C-alpha cells in the first residue's frame, strides 16, 4: 500500500479543515486544523507524531509536509 494524505474543509458548523494520513500498512489517523498555515515545514518530527498516531518515520514526516502544502494550495484556491 502507498502513503496517502488528504485534506478537506470541515463541517461549516465547526470550520477549519480535516486531514487523514494513511501509512503503508493501511492504518489511518485523522486530525482537525482550526486555522492551518500554508506550510508546516518548520515543525519538528514530534509535531506530526502528536497529530497522527501512525507517523513513525522520517519518510512519513516528509511525505505529509509535502502533501500538506499541495492540499493547502488546492483548498485555499476554493476560498
C-alpha positions in Angstrom: 0.0 0.0 0.0 1.1 3.6 -0.7 1.2 6.5 1.7 -1.8 8.8 1.4 -2.6 12.2 2.8 -5.9 14.0 2.1 -7.4 17.3 3.4 -10.9 18.7 3.1 -12.9 21.6 4.6 -14.5 20.6 7.8 -18.2 20.8 8.6 -19.2 24.5 8.3 -20.6 24.4 11.8 -17.1 23.9 13.2 -14.9 25.4 10.5 -11.3 24.6 9.8 -10.0 21.6 7.9 -9.8 17.9 8.4 -7.0 15.7 7.3 -6.3 12.0 7.1 -2.9 10.2 6.8 -2.8 6.5 5.8 0.5 4.7 6.2 2.0 2.0 4.0 0.3 -0.7 6.1 -3.2 0.8 5.6 -3.5 2.3 9.1 -5.2 5.7 9.1 -5.4 8.6 11.6 -7.2 11.9 11.3 -6.6 15.5 12.5 -8.5 18.7 12.6 -6.9 22.1 11.9 -8.6 25.2 13.1 -6.6 27.8 11.2 -3.9 26.0 9.3 -0.8 27.7 7.9 0.2 27.3 4.3 3.2 25.3 5.3 4.3 23.1 8.2 7.9 22.7 7.1 9.1 24.4 10.2 7.5 21.8 12.5 9.7 19.2 14.2 9.0 15.4 13.9 7.2 15.3 17.2 4.5 17.7 15.9 3.2 15.3 13.3 3.6 12.3 15.6 1.3 14.0 18.1 -1.3 14.8 15.4 -1.2 11.4 13.7 -0.6 8.3 15.8 0.7 6.3 12.8 3.5 8.6 11.8 6.6 6.5 12.6 9.4 7.5 10.2 11.2 10.5 8.6 9.6 9.4 5.3 6.1 9.8 6.8 7.1 13.2 8.2 8.4 14.5 4.8 5.5 13.0 2.8 2.9 14.7 5.0 4.7 18.1 4.8 4.9 17.9 1.0 1.3 16.8 0.6 0.0 19.3 3.2 1.4 22.2 1.1 -0.2 20.8 -2.0 -3.5 20.4 -0.3 -3.5 23.8 1.2 -2.8 25.4 -2.2 -5.7 23.4 -3.6 -8.1 24.2 -0.7 -7.2 27.9 -0.4 -7.9 28.2 -4.1 -11.5 27.3 -3.3 -11.9 30.3 -1.0 
